[in-house]
Amino acid sequence: MAQTLYFPLLLIALCSISECVQRQYHFINELKTRTVAQQYCREKYTDLATVDNMNDVNQLIKFVKVNDRGVWIGLQGTNDIKWHWSSGGPVLFLNWASGQPYSRNNCTFTKNGQWYVGACNATWTFICYNMSTGLVFVNQMKNWRDAQSYCRQNYIDLVSVRNQNENQQLEKFINDNQISGSAVWIGLFRDPWQWSDQSNSSFRYWKPGVPYSPDDTHCGAVEMFDQGQWSDYSCSGSQQLPFVCHEDKLIVIQQKLSWSEALRYCRQNHVDLVSVQSEEMQNEVMNVVKLASTEAVWLGLHNYCSMNMWLWVSGDMVCYQNWAPGNGSTPENCELENRKGAVQSGGDQTWISRPESHRLNFICTNY
């Protein structure tokens, strides 16, 4: 029995300690207008800071060294309102009821298997998700913002639905919990804010009562005197603040190489082929893979045939998984085909298995 349990326990232990920083932040303690700060970051790093999740918030807070004023980040208002998922992923699937979304409300609830737009200050129960336990129904009445905060503090975030399969799983979960006829918050919302680097990230960390003026004359700033929460400042004039830049660590190489050639290229010119160890890292991959010229892009994912399992070239177990249907299992002839993992550059951008001799673009990492 001990031998039977050893490998699963080892896998759980290795997965639990795997952590990856998405990007490197650089705090610039110089007073500059938002336009000049953006130009500075683009010349010396990648751009003004993008923030994908609470891990990024905590990393950013470590670098900011002022407590008496706001600090520019890369979020700017626009005049174009778009739908987002609270978890930061792009919106690839929608399940609106007939006639929806019909109003100017900005938050989404599900009822009787379909989605409706609702007032964000309405109070309903909600569904969180967690990496280990999956979907979690919270039988507490909260407005959308408070439901989001609750999920982030106790689990990961409000539930996202990226495709028809996940929608079916959500509907089954709702039916199993006998809440189909009730309004239940999910993580879909819309707002007019956009990151300076054009990232798809929809993560927001506004302090209560803001943003005040969501238009193209206002930009986001971190306020350390409010525990690192965000406020909006006028950025069309002479307002000067310190700022935070970020430096991306993922690079799409638009050469068409076999998996082994791509691995050699990354290790000679950067650090390694990318390992995708979390949903946050998958979102980073999705942001950069759109630059690819091939239908799929190599990841650092290879099949360890003798053990009937997939591993990352970094040595990590495959804890987080994002396989397309029909992929991810070990083929019977895997030794002959020498299967490797890639991410689709279009569609749902899920992972697929391909013979290592296929010639694709690839993603290197500088972590």
Disulfide bonds with the S-S distance in Angstrom:
Cys15-Cys319 1.85
Cys41-Cys245 2.01
Cys107-Cys120 1.99
Cys128-Cys151 1.98
Cys219-Cys235 2.10
Cys266-Cys364 2.00
Cys305-Cys334 1.92
